[in-house]
Amino acid sequence: MGIAWEVDSLNEGVCPELAALIPECLKACYDNGLDPYPLCIEEFDADEIVEIAAYGGFPVRYPHFNFGQQFEQLHHQYHSGMGKIYEMVVNTDPTYMYLQRNNPIVDNLTVVAHATAHSDFFKNNIMFKHTNRNMMNVMANHSDKIRMYMDRFGRKKVKDFLNAALAIDDLIDPRMNTVSSILKHIHKGTIETAYTIMNGEYEVIEAEIIETSELINKELKNSNLPEEIRIGAILREDEVIIPRSNFVFQKDDRVVFLAKKDSISVVENIFRISSI
């Protein structure tokens, strides 16, 4: 396992006393069946880890006062004795583990074991295993783009756009995004994307028509689709088509439709990869 303090360029990631104890701690984790990603373990002062926490665990983010508000809240909690950050773990490969240098060594060693279990969970749990593991670079790239847009369009215009986008952030359920990612991987056939709605009772699905699909060259009215499936739109090359009853499906059409969860097996059969 690659650990930050074993790398020459990061050999000061943790204090020597903790570095001497980490290998034994990790061995116990592995001996008990944990299978984490490689770990990058680093210690930070209280205010430093509060700053990273305000950025959601990502050192480089775009400029916005929302992060400053988060910092002030966390900073006040710590220095008034109302709260303390023991660790932060970022779901990436390698997994970044941030410890607070002000905490006792026994606390940080316990946190290493705890956070190693986090990494095992990230790697092996079905709800997490399809996460984009390049989040550090993605976030840094977003930061560069936002700063570029501020230079091009003006800080106020970009800030107003960010304010509007962040205003709806609480309305987005990340669990449903995770479920949708899982559905994409477990569905059979040529289903590209799937989103659950109405507490999972229905799925909005995008799928491609290939040569072996039973829909190819059929009119919509003759497709014998179940009542629980409703086609909303067809993307054919660069054209979006709202199909009528005489619409004829063609190879490479991308179909967006609504399906009740009980009819998903029928959908998979319609868009099957082979006729076997």
RODO-2510 file (C-alpha; in nm, 4 decimals, decimal comma):
residues 276
     n   res          X          Y          Z
     1     m     0,0000     0,0000     0,0000
     2     g     0,1359     0,3413    -0,0927
     3     i     0,1274     0,5836     0,1984
     4     a     0,2205     0,9505     0,1868
     5     w     0,4879     0,9337     0,4523
     6     e     0,6676     0,6567     0,2617
     7     v     0,7157     0,8827    -0,0404
     8     d     1,0249     1,1062    -0,0346
     9     s     0,8364     1,4136    -0,1534
    10     l     0,5768     1,3682     0,1224
    11     n     0,7922     1,2276     0,4008
    12     e     0,6712     1,4965     0,6405
    13     g     0,3028     1,4071     0,5901
    14     v     0,2738     1,2867     0,9502
    15     c     0,4894     1,3192     1,2598
    16     p     0,7632     1,0546     1,3122
    17     e     0,5907     0,9096     1,6198
    18     l     0,2690     0,8422     1,4301
    19     a     0,4560     0,7261     1,1183
    20     a     0,6259     0,4549     1,3246
    21     l     0,2899     0,3155     1,4418
    22     i     0,0882     0,3327     1,1189
    23     p     0,2301     0,0140     0,9546
    24     e     0,1203    -0,2052     1,2455
    25     c    -0,2220    -0,0398     1,2473
    26     l    -0,2681    -0,0988     0,8744
    27     k    -0,1481    -0,4596     0,9030
    28     a    -0,4221    -0,5233     1,1586
    29     c    -0,6761    -0,3698     0,9194
    30     y    -0,5615    -0,5891     0,6287
    31     d    -0,5460    -0,9007     0,8478
    32     n    -0,9108    -0,8406     0,9384
    33     g    -1,0173    -0,8355     0,5748
    34     l    -1,0115    -0,4699     0,4775
    35     d    -0,9209    -0,4008     0,1144
    36     p    -0,8778    -0,0227     0,0794
    37     y    -0,7309     0,1886    -0,1974
    38     p    -0,3696     0,3058    -0,1521
    39     l    -0,3649     0,5686     0,1218
    40     c    -0,2192     0,9193     0,1328
    41     i    -0,2086     1,0181     0,5002
    42     e    -0,1264     1,3737     0,6085
    43     e    -0,1559     1,5825     0,9242
    44     f    -0,2670     1,9454     0,9394
    45     d    -0,3105     2,2070     1,2095
    46     a    -0,6660     2,2756     1,3289
    47     d    -0,7160     2,5868     1,1159
    48     e    -0,5651     2,4176     0,8103
    49     i    -0,7964     2,1179     0,8310
    50     v    -1,0926     2,3503     0,8876
    51     e    -0,9996     2,5281     0,5651
    52     i    -0,9829     2,1970     0,3748
    53     a    -1,3143     2,0920     0,5291
    54     a    -1,4744     2,4180     0,4151
    55     y    -1,3691     2,3255     0,0616
    56     g    -1,5328     1,9836     0,0983
    57     g    -1,1999     1,8043     0,1319
    58     f    -1,0571     1,9378    -0,1943
    59     p    -0,7592     2,1751    -0,1590
    60     v    -0,8350     2,3721    -0,4785
    61     r    -1,1860     2,5102    -0,5404
    62     y    -1,3377     2,7999    -0,7307
    63     p    -1,3673     3,1369    -0,5481
    64     h    -1,7050     3,1847    -0,3783
    65     f    -1,8174     3,3325    -0,0477
    66     n    -2,0014     3,0084     0,0368
    67     f    -1,6677     2,8462     0,1197
    68     g    -1,5788     3,1391     0,3442
    69     q    -1,9070     3,0981     0,5302
    70     q    -1,8339     2,7297     0,5828
    71     f    -1,4862     2,8150     0,7123
    72     e    -1,6178     3,0723     0,9618
    73     q    -1,8757     2,8270     1,0935
    74     l    -1,6278     2,5401     1,1372
    75     h    -1,3589     2,7739     1,2763
    76     h    -1,5997     2,9116     1,5359
    77     q    -1,7163     2,5632     1,6354
    78     y    -1,3616     2,4462     1,6977
    79     h    -1,2330     2,7476     1,8874
    80     s    -1,5467     2,7732     2,1023
    81     g    -1,5272     2,4052     2,1966
    82     m    -1,8492     2,3175     2,0156
    83     g    -1,6952     2,0773     1,7684
    84     k    -1,3726     1,9217     1,6457
    85     i    -1,2668     1,7538     1,3231
    86     y    -1,0914     1,4246     1,3899
    87     e    -1,0367     1,3290     1,0278
    88     m    -1,1399     1,3814     0,6698
    89     v    -1,1402     1,1101     0,4049
    90     v    -1,1761     1,1812     0,0324
    91     n    -1,3281     0,9108    -0,1879
    92     t    -1,0486     0,8995    -0,4457
    93     d    -0,7836     0,6540    -0,5636
    94     p    -0,5534     0,6889    -0,3762
    95     t    -0,7694     0,7767    -0,0766
    96     y    -0,6647     1,1036     0,0875
    97     m    -0,6783     1,0913     0,4661
    98     y    -0,6374     1,4181     0,6598
    99     l    -0,5610     1,4054     1,0323
   100     q    -0,5584     1,6920     1,2805
   101     r    -0,2084     1,7405     1,4218
   102     n    -0,3453     1,8901     1,7449
   103     n    -0,5157     1,5625     1,8398
   104     p    -0,3362     1,3029     2,0570
   105     i    -0,1458     1,0302     1,8716
   106     v    -0,3791     0,7622     2,0058
   107     d    -0,6736     0,9517     1,8546
   108     n    -0,5020     0,9846     1,5182
   109     l    -0,3986     0,6189     1,5151
   110     t    -0,7585     0,5178     1,5841
   111     v    -0,8676     0,7503     1,3070
   112     v    -0,6257     0,5821     1,0636
   113     a    -0,7970     0,2475     1,1267
   114     h    -1,1405     0,4100     1,1026
   115     a    -1,0587     0,5944     0,7800
   116     t    -0,9027     0,2810     0,6274
   117     a    -1,2431     0,1192     0,6704
   118     h    -1,3914     0,4199     0,4901
   119     s    -1,1578     0,3543     0,1977
   120     d    -1,2521    -0,0144     0,1942
   121     f    -1,6171     0,0909     0,1836
   122     f    -1,5540     0,3364    -0,1000
   123     k    -1,3790     0,0671    -0,3021
   124     n    -1,6145    -0,2238    -0,2472
   125     n    -1,9631    -0,0945    -0,1678
   126     i    -2,2002    -0,0941    -0,4660
   127     m    -2,3235     0,2579    -0,3799
   128     f    -1,9700     0,3992    -0,4005
   129     k    -1,7617     0,1780    -0,6290
   130     h    -1,8605     0,3635    -0,9493
   131     t    -1,7576     0,7058    -0,8173
   132     n    -1,5247     0,9165    -1,0290
   133     r    -1,1885     0,8621    -0,8546
   134     n    -1,0245     1,1599    -1,0241
   135     m    -1,2143     1,4152    -0,8158
   136     m    -0,9063     1,6056    -0,6999
   137     n    -0,8058     1,6921    -1,0558
   138     v    -1,1666     1,7476    -1,1650
   139     m    -1,2226     2,0020    -0,8871
   140     a    -0,8951     2,1802    -0,9652
   141     n    -0,9925     2,1919    -1,3325
   142     h    -1,3327     2,3399    -1,2409
   143     s    -1,1540     2,6037    -1,0352
   144     d    -0,9369     2,7009    -1,3315
   145     k    -1,2412     2,7238    -1,5589
   146     i    -1,4382     2,9428    -1,3184
   147     r    -1,1435     3,1804    -1,2837
   148     m    -1,1088     3,1883    -1,6632
   149     y    -1,4806     3,2734    -1,6967
   150     m    -1,4418     3,5499    -1,4396
   151     d    -1,1602     3,7011    -1,6455
   152     r    -1,3644     3,6694    -1,9656
   153     f    -1,7165     3,7672    -1,8511
   154     g    -1,6531     3,9579    -1,5294
   155     r    -1,6558     3,8464    -1,1679
   156     k    -2,0092     3,9732    -1,0936
   157     k    -2,1756     3,7912    -1,3825
   158     v    -2,0079     3,4609    -1,2955
   159     k    -2,0794     3,5080    -0,9240
   160     d    -2,4502     3,5688    -0,9959
   161     f    -2,4593     3,2506    -1,2040
   162     l    -2,2927     3,0515    -0,9256
   163     n    -2,5361     3,1939    -0,6707
   164     a    -2,8294     3,0772    -0,8836
   165     a    -2,6788     2,7318    -0,9311
   166     l    -2,5950     2,6878    -0,5632
   167     a    -2,9447     2,8016    -0,4653
   168     i    -3,0891     2,4770    -0,6024
   169     d    -2,8116     2,2584    -0,4621
   170     d    -3,0256     2,1512    -0,1651
   171     l    -3,2968     2,0305    -0,4056
   172     i    -3,0684     1,7719    -0,5667
   173     d    -3,0623     1,4337    -0,3947
   174     p    -2,7118     1,2850    -0,4381
   175     r    -2,8510     0,9432    -0,3474
   176     m    -3,0641     0,9427    -0,6609
   177     n    -2,7598     1,0324    -0,8724
   178     t    -2,5762     0,7384    -0,7176
   179     v    -2,8690     0,5051    -0,7824
   180     s    -2,8802     0,6236    -1,1435
   181     s    -2,5098     0,5470    -1,1902
   182     i    -2,5629     0,1975    -1,0536
   183     l    -2,8627     0,1365    -1,2798
   184     k    -2,6517     0,2244    -1,5834
   185     h    -2,4047    -0,0503    -1,4929
   186     i    -2,6518    -0,3241    -1,3988
   187     h    -2,9025    -0,2850    -1,6826
   188     k    -2,8565    -0,5191    -1,9756
   189     g    -2,8561    -0,4290    -2,3463
   190     t    -2,7659    -0,0881    -2,4883
   191     i    -2,9086     0,1239    -2,2058
   192     e    -2,6784     0,4249    -2,1661
   193     t    -2,8280     0,6229    -1,8795
   194     a    -3,1076     0,5734    -1,6276
   195     y    -3,2599     0,8017    -1,3661
   196     t    -3,5082     0,7060    -1,0985
   197     i    -3,8092     0,9248    -1,0214
   198     m    -4,1103     0,9037    -0,7898
   199     n    -3,9176     0,7207    -0,5170
   200     g    -3,7853     0,4623    -0,7591
   201     e    -4,1215     0,3572    -0,9045
   202     y    -4,0232     0,4784    -1,2518
   203     e    -3,7028     0,5175    -1,4488
   204     v    -3,6202     0,7674    -1,7222
   205     i    -3,3968     0,5736    -1,9597
   206     e    -3,1844     0,6525    -2,2643
   207     a    -3,0992     0,3618    -2,4929
   208     e    -2,9615     0,3068    -2,8421
   209     i    -3,1304     0,1045    -3,1136
   210     i    -2,8952    -0,1451    -3,2754
   211     e    -2,9416    -0,3975    -3,5543
   212     t    -3,0684    -0,6736    -3,3263
   213     s    -3,3335    -0,4581    -3,1541
   214     e    -3,6898    -0,5694    -3,2200
   215     l    -3,7884    -0,2045    -3,2702
   216     i    -3,5709    -0,1462    -3,5763
   217     n    -3,7681    -0,0453    -3,8891
   218     k    -4,0983    -0,0663    -3,6996
   219     e    -4,3572     0,2066    -3,6697
   220     l    -4,4283     0,3230    -3,3183
   221     k    -4,7927     0,2134    -3,3441
   222     n    -4,6781    -0,1414    -3,4288
   223     s    -4,4053    -0,1674    -3,1672
   224     n    -4,6283    -0,3462    -2,9114
   225     l    -4,4730    -0,1571    -2,6238
   226     p    -4,6303    -0,2261    -2,2822
   227     e    -4,8618     0,0353    -2,1330
   228     e    -4,6004     0,1026    -1,8638
   229     i    -4,3501     0,2346    -2,1210
   230     r    -4,3860     0,5813    -2,2729
   231     i    -4,1421     0,7150    -2,5329
   232     g    -4,0721     1,0837    -2,4911
   233     a    -3,8179     1,1734    -2,7595
   234     i    -3,5816     1,0336    -3,0212
   235     l    -3,2375     1,1732    -3,0949
   236     r    -3,1440     1,1018    -3,4577
   237     e    -2,8042     1,2472    -3,5430
   238     d    -2,8467     1,6143    -3,4418
   239     e    -3,2285     1,6187    -3,4582
   240     v    -3,4620     1,5772    -3,1627
   241     i    -3,7872     1,4106    -3,2700
   242     i    -4,1119     1,3889    -3,0741
   243     p    -4,2469     1,0689    -3,2291
   244     r    -4,5991     1,0254    -3,3673
   245     s    -4,7726     0,6933    -3,4200
   246     n    -4,6283     0,6550    -3,7709
   247     f    -4,2684     0,7212    -3,6593
   248     v    -4,0286     0,4494    -3,7819
   249     f    -3,7343     0,3493    -3,5616
   250     q    -3,3944     0,3343    -3,7286
   251     k    -3,0548     0,1967    -3,6357
   252     d    -2,8510     0,4291    -3,4091
   253     d    -3,1609     0,6166    -3,2887
   254     r    -3,1262     0,7153    -2,9251
   255     v    -3,4561     0,6688    -2,7448
   256     v    -3,5548     0,8493    -2,4245
   257     f    -3,8514     0,6948    -2,2477
   258     l    -4,0271     0,6489    -1,9158
   259     a    -4,0656     0,2966    -1,7803
   260     k    -4,2245     0,1543    -1,4680
   261     k    -3,9740    -0,0506    -1,2703
   262     d    -4,1809    -0,3680    -1,3155
   263     s    -4,1342    -0,3447    -1,6937
   264     i    -3,7534    -0,2988    -1,6940
   265     s    -3,6932    -0,6585    -1,8044
   266     v    -3,9061    -0,5907    -2,1134
   267     v    -3,6999    -0,2783    -2,1838
   268     e    -3,3758    -0,4737    -2,1546
   269     n    -3,5072    -0,7332    -2,3988
   270     i    -3,6090    -0,4675    -2,6520
   271     f    -3,2620    -0,3130    -2,6435
   272     r    -3,0707    -0,6391    -2,6066
   273     i    -2,7201    -0,6596    -2,7493
   274     s    -2,7796    -0,9876    -2,9296
   275     s    -3,0753    -1,1980    -3,0384
   276     i    -2,9614    -1,4931    -2,8267
***
